[in-house]
Amino acid sequence: MNKNKPERELTEISFNRRARRNYEVLDTLEVGISLSGTEVKTLRGGKVSLEEAFVKLQDDALWLFNAHIAEYEAGNIFNHEPARPRRLLSRKREARKLGHKVKVQGLTIIPLRMYFRGKWAKLEIALARGRRAHDKRDLIKERESKRKLRGLNK
């Protein structure tokens, strides 16, 4: 990126709260999203859910499934379908590399957050490994012990 240009402003739209609890994030990537006009208007209102969403590689392209973007309230008969698959805009080489890791290492690709970078809708996706129940318990214990130590230090 050019050093003279300032970084574009980030406007948070949605955050996947379950992602970091249920998955161990190994690598992240910022991708664009192919959207229709009414979807963009709904995103500006923040009516989107990434809780059940996942990313899959099909035909050398990444696709976002189960992301719920509510219908635009002021829309007409040309309104979008709320849970349709959406194409993610990434380089073919990056998509193939992620797809290979998913296939070989048994990992999964999940969306972490959706935001506007300037006027462009972006999605942060992560290559992740699912956590088992005992891993989650260990994580909670570790977090609580850190919290207690912070309380004692004050």
N, C-alpha and C positions, 0 to 999 in steps of 0.2 A: 504494500500500500504506500502511496505517496506520503512522505513525511510532512509536506506542507498542508495537506488537507486535514481538517479536524475530523475526529471520529464521529460518525453519525449517532444521533440520539437514540437510545433504546427505550421503548415503551412496552412494558410487560403486559401480556394479554392473559396468559394462562400458565399454570405451573402444575406439574404432575407430582403431587405430594407422596404418593405411594412408591414412586420409582426408586428412590434412594433407600427406602426401608425394605422393599422386596427384592432389590437387585444390587449387586456390587458393580458399580460403574467402572469400566476399564478404560474407555476412550470416548471422547465426544467429538461431534462434528456439527457445524452449522450448515443447514441446507435451506433453500427457498421452497415455497409451496405454490403449486399451480391452483389458483382459485378463480371462481366466477365473481362477478360484480357484487351480487347480493351477499356472498360469503364474506367479502372484505368489509362490507358495511356492518355485518353482524359481529365480526372480529373487533371492530372499533368499539362496539358496545360491550365487548368482553364476554359474550355468551358462547363459550366453547368449553368442552370437557375433554381432557386427555387421559382420564383415569383408566379406561379400558383399551386404549389405543396401542397399536404395535406397528412396526415397519417390516416390510417384506420385500425381497428382491424378485422382480418379475421382468423378463425380457431386457436385462441389463439396465433396469431403472428401479429406483426405490419408490415404494408406494406406501402411503399411510392408510391404515385400516382402522375402523371403529372409533375414529375421532368424531365426536358429536359437535357440529357447528349448527346452532339453532337456526330455524328459518327466519328470514328477515321479516319483521312484523309489517312493514309497509310494502312488502313485495306483492307481486301479482302472480299470474299463472306461470311466469318464467322463474319463479323462486327455485332455489336449489334443494336437493335432497340432503337432509341433515347428516346422515351417516355414510355417505358415498365414499368410495376409495379416492384418494387424492394423490396425484403424482408429486414426488419430491424432486426438486431441481438440484442435481449434483453432477459432478463429472463422472463419466462412465467408469473411469479407472477407480475412483473412490468407491463407487457402488459395487463394482466387482470385488474389490479388496474386502469390503465389509461382508458381502455375500459368501466369499470363500471362508472367512473366519467363522461365520455362522454355521456353515456346512461342516467344516473340519473340526472345530473346537467345541461345537455344541453350545454356542453363545446365542444371544438374542439381541435384537435392535429395538430400543424403546425410545419414545419421545420424552424429553425432560421438561422442556418449556417452549412456549410460543410467544413471540414478541415481534414488534415492528422495529426494524433498524432503518431509521429515516422513514421513508414511505413504503418500504418493502416488508412483507410478512415473511418472517423467518421461523425455522423450527430447529431447536437444538436436540439432536438425537444422540443416543449413547449405545455403544457396544457394551453389553452387560451380561453378567452371569447371575442366575437366580440364586437366592439365598434359601437355605433350609431353615426349619423352625429353630433348631438349636443355635444357628448362626445369628438369627434375629435376637434370641434371648441374650447371647453373649454381647451383642452390640448394645442392647438396652442396659445391661449391667455396667458396661464400660462407660456409657454416657452418664449414668447416674453417679458413678464413682467420681468422674470428672466434675460433675455438678457439685457434689459434696465438698471436694477439695477447693473449688472456687469459693464456696460459701465460708470455709474455714479461713481462707486467706484474707478475707475482707476485714 
